């Protein structure tokens, strides 16, 4: 039987994501034209990031739409994990883009071209405003969902790139030192990598069904054992379906005179009220019950 649908954290912020996607798509067109016109690697690097932003934001929206689909007999948990896959994809793409920028910066160091600095500054300033607006829209929601965090990091990386482009433009305009363009581009590429690596690790942790960071599994087991009719707990597992939607399963050995429905009610109340778990699967067992299980 299909499970009850739970609204993911990303779905609550879908409107904000659409708004940022609209801003980003419009500016992408401006930046591509500006990068070609001014011959600036920093602008073209920002345009490359912006292109991945558009793809990443669109991917996040698609993932949210998939996650909203109802569970089925074939996918009893629905499509929640689509959001985590989107976050992981965004992280991998950002790492690839950062490496490519570093490579292009190296080539520019060998032979720095002359850059139209004034026009470059104008385009970069517009981009900075667009990215700051996008960050303000997504900042709060990025704390609730890995998918939204991936989208936020996309916009954050572009904001950093825009700042770098402006700094490089000012240096080239005032000194004529065109090495500033690849130098700032390389710095931006290096700055983006650590945050993106964290996002990728968090996404992989969810996909490997690791214990959620917001659930203390030792405290959870202790709380279950403190209930009067519970003898012991084993095969306790807690995992994340998608950001903000945690699930768990456990085998609970109860005392001989225990009233099973009363024990289940007490356990579920304790778990859902105090441990941020929305879906529980509990197997109650009498003392001496022995079931062949897969050792984890």
Steps between C-alpha positions, in 0.01 A plus 500: 500500500628850419613720785332825597641795308707744704577846359876547465677818613597585143138499385418772752744735324426416137371849420828658610693260282291592194560870560878457524499280188327778306755764609793269429381401152462862391843597626664197337416640158648840592818347640574272205477799265710711737769234542548460126494875444757587769722190455497447876564150639358611834172596332493183294577298813210673670285425196602133529399501865178678411424236240544228761286710735216499249538125449542436872200711601288336231619160620404590857150599387461177303612305807242679716227418248606135500508492881142628507376201303304250703654176617414187306526122551825511301640800690350483845702797624416704191767714331646685797854396415479692169575814701817348646610383156451857374717636782771244423486581128534872574804432717672285236433756225633787713819309574545434127444866414749612767767266363435628146535862615834418661616345173387801294666736749826312453479550123429871548805534725712380212356756259265758660281674237398867516161538669233772454500592868225767512241286326606203708434698820150599389399142420655369822321764712164394356589139571590580860161663559320201348698253711459693825124509441501124431698428816263706714205308358656156555704552817236403755376197308857370449511410870205262467587289196806356324330563168446868587853517641630378164305775323624757753861396447452536125394863547765562768776379269378739233492790745863431592588485133329835437700660783819355354413634156441848643830496691687378192329764287600783733862378508522471121328835448734687734830317441469315169618181675303236310628213714233607750232332287632141520635554855160592642332224298735240651435634850126470452534143374696406812254677731200312366647149540484453883130594533409284204694207645297527823175499304610191308595316821165582661312377193697174490438453874124513438519265201698251711223524762730634769354616830362857464707772667193626687427162663701373799455126453649417841258736673215356294578146611532611864161674487337188359656282772370731772139408419365265770396209281812494279766236578751572221543653154699358210541549124438872541548694174435868426539655156395797290259474206559863405591811696265538797340156450662241729390138540593219737446132570571291809427170672369550852492219758215560745410352836273197516197686634537795262203635308640531150280785376580704808874441456482599132310818581752598770799427277366690202413803710847507657676460164296751300480764773868502599715359217385659173391169345182509290475134398548208740497125448509306828496123544391398850634166622448282803799393705674199342377576149781419257483619139769435244616843388761651274790619719566873455 
